[in-house]
Amino acid sequence: MMTRITRPAPPGPTDTAREGQDQGRARPKRRTRGGGLPVKPLVLTLYLVFLLLPIYWLLGMSLKTNDEILSTFSLWPIDLTFANYAVILSDPAWYMGYVNSTLYVVMNTIISVAVALPAAYAFSRYRFLGDKHLFFWLLTNRMAPPAVFALPFFQLYSSIGLFDTHIAVALAHCLFNVPLAVWILEGFMSGVPREIDETAYIDGYSFPRFFARIFMPLIAPGIGVAAFFCFMFSWVELLLARTLTSVDAKPIAATMTRTVSASGLDWGVLAAAGILTIVPGALVIYFVRNYIAKGFALGRV
Amino acid sequence: MLTLDTVTSVVDGETHLADISLTLESGSLNILLGPTLAGKTSLMRLMAGLDAPTSGRVLVDDRDVTGVPVRDRAVAMVYQQFINYPTLSVYENIASPLRVARRPKAEIDRKVREAAALLRLEDMLDRTPQALSGGQQQRTALARALVKDASLVLLDEPLANLDYKLREDLRAELPRLFAASGSILVYATTEPAEALLLGGHTATLHQGRVTQFGPTLDVYRRPATLLTAQTFSDPPLNVLPVTKRGPAVTAADGTAVPLGDRMTGLGDGGYTLGFRPHELSLRPPATTAGVLSAPGVVAVTEITGSESYVHAQALGQRWVALDPGIHAVSPGQTVTLYLDARRCLVFGPDDRLVAEPPTLAAA
């Protein structure tokens, strides 16, 4: 090596020839490097690993015993157990949390979509005084943090006897979900030509019949996406749900945050509860996966 | 019979239709002819009952239906866009008005299949409209209008979005399809040629006003005003302002216009001659009597299928001459234009027709 470097390189054609050789050699080399090192799949895999790691860890924890969680570091459950899930599915204090959450979420989704459908139709088809301002004002409801509304809701519901009921939480969530559903549905509805409405009226359809038989099937994806967004928001919302309930309508998320007992934290059961909380959202998103992007754009794609 | 009685429509302070009175007979074919934004669609929506007029009345068989909602009227409408119910099959699309009217199943089936056969949709009945071609989609819409047996059928430029071959086929079929039903057929179009092909009666519209209504050929041959003649001419009507002084009629630059005795009896003053492109020729006619020949500078030549339209500047006007056959006349070239002055329309100072061509057979 040393001798080679100290010796002056012979000038002229030899140099270019070597360069040419190098180039000739380098080209196939580069190709093999590109094929041998799959950069794109690698990045994607890393991304997915980082994304899924917390969920995997949660799943792992839910299948371990508390001893294993606290004492050893294991990548997968060494002492596989389903006892944590058994606790949740057998103890009313736990599973009623899911029942309560599901109840008010479903109530909220139905109410929100049912209220938003006619409102969105009006915004999409009619012009009336202040329609644009009203439409925008609806969305501003989403701009306030839920904490702002916690106090007035609590006082109002307490005084009219709605405190700690499912409908209380469902109605409170409507404050955020109805505007969102109106915006999403309005976007989908405006994509339907007005002439279809008119053709239906010319054919003799009454408004309710046209709406149910012609119009709703046309915007079915929009209804699905709106329902999904209502479901998702209501399912993950904790502050209002916890403030407005105590025992009878206590949501699962509240149950999960109140498990620090005198005996310490029950890690395994908590992890199992976490996994069970993810499942409904994953199920619902599966059904609207093709329209979700349009939904995030509020139906305006 | 449908009667519009001094109907006016004002939307947001903008007059869409002004003072329209029309009477359309049952079983007649009526054409609304006018450029875009002339008010054809607005007028149709008023006739259908989709919109209410600001003032005036709409009467069906002398019964006032001005405030009656569209679903209680016997109306069918076909739009320029292909409007069908995307979620229903073609069969259900066609059956829709009958289903709403709760007709017996057997009757619905019979009528749908009849209409489908007429419009050559038999093999498409199970598909959804999206799976059809544009022509088939529009035929589905037409079939739906057909089965309803409406007393008023409104076709708003139904062929405008179709390619020309389909347009020609459907245009020939359309009047026949609805002729049997005895309904009032109203057909909106922007194309004068389409009005002539369809026949019937024509109402020419201009900026929300009906400028003339009558049998199509009458309106074409004897337009009451310059405006009607311009609406009913494509390519645009050629005009030549002339001055009459005694028996002599001259153009602005002093060229004598050999009108013969066409303007005898009219007072002196300014007049406008109107003539369509096919009355202006690039070839010298057999006789020169009554022919105005003027030099022109070619601006553009449009070649359509088997004819050429030569746009030329002559006597200070932009004229279009029809030249049979395909001739590429290059821009800038000087040509002689021949106008049979005895065949042009003469409009008075108020743009009203004062002298029509004498022999209609020759026109």
Interface residues (C-beta under 8 A of the other chain):
Chain A: P193 E195 I196 E198 T199 A200 Y201 I202 D203 G204 Y205 S206 R209 I214 P217 L218
Chain B: A48 L50 P69 V70 R71 V75 A76 M77 Y79 Q81 I83 N84 Y85 P86 T87 L88 S96 P97 V100 A101 A141 R144 K148
